[in-house]
């Protein structure tokens, strides 16, 4: 799960942190039988309510906590791996569902290239994208717009070959070694190519 606070929002970073905290707690309680759009809308409602309370407590507006949100949960079941994802805003979700890396959810920008949509927006419900499915195995990469600049190919609407390498590392390397490699690549390869926050999360099930 990743979230990115709006650079123009006074408490964007706090909004991103709160969105992740609330969404994570929601997904922890969510069983595979409830992977549907209604669950995504309820999660979004919970996030918006939490941000609204935080804003009111500081005499601010919810828009001051504006943030994007990308989340995926995967559960092993008798017929493979059931998964559920949701996305509001820019950034990207990629997956390997047994047939190689593929794009699940592309960045969504506003009327202008440097604008997007946020969980705090009045149009958040209509901008919420939800995804679900079952696969024999699954790996996912979720990234904010800064990382997506390097790993999303807009012309082809596809993912960069490096995403396949990330999935391979996640599946084959020990967790501590994988985290070090991921952090090193974020710092040395991805971050220097963008002026935006470069957040990246990779999971395999």
C-alpha positions, 0 to 999 in steps of 0.5 A: 500500500502506498499513498502520496500527499499533495504537494499543494496541501498543507498537511498532505503528508499527514493525509497520506499517512492517515490514509494508509493507516485506516486502509491497512486496518480495513484490509486486515479485516477484509475476507476474500468473500468480501473482495468487491467494489462495495468494500472499496467504497467503504474503505474510501468512506472510512479514510475520508471520515478519518481525515475529516475528523483530523482536519476538524480537530486542527481547524483545517479543511479536508483538502488540506490533507489531500492524498492519493491512495493505492492498495492491494490485498491478496489471500491464499484460498483453495483455488489459488490467490484471490486479490483485491486492489483499489486506486485513487489518483496517479501512480501505478499498480502492476502485477504478475498473475502467472503470465508475466508483468502486466498493468493493473491500474495506470496513473490518472491525471486531471485536465493538466498533466501535473494534476490528479485526483485525491481521496479528499476530493468531492469526486473521490467515489467516482474516481475510485478504481477497484480490481479483483481476481483469482490467480495461481500466484500473484505479485504486485508493485504499487508506486507513487507518481515519482516511481511510476515516471521510471516504471510506467511507459505511457506510450505503450501503457505498459510496465518497464522490464525492471518491474519483472526484476522486482518481482523476481527479487521479491519471490527469491530473495530473503526479505531483509536482502530484498528490502535493501536492494529495493531501497538502494534502487529507489535511492540511486536509480529512481529518485534521481529521475524525478522531482516527485516523491518516489514510493514503491511497495512490492508484495508476492503471494 
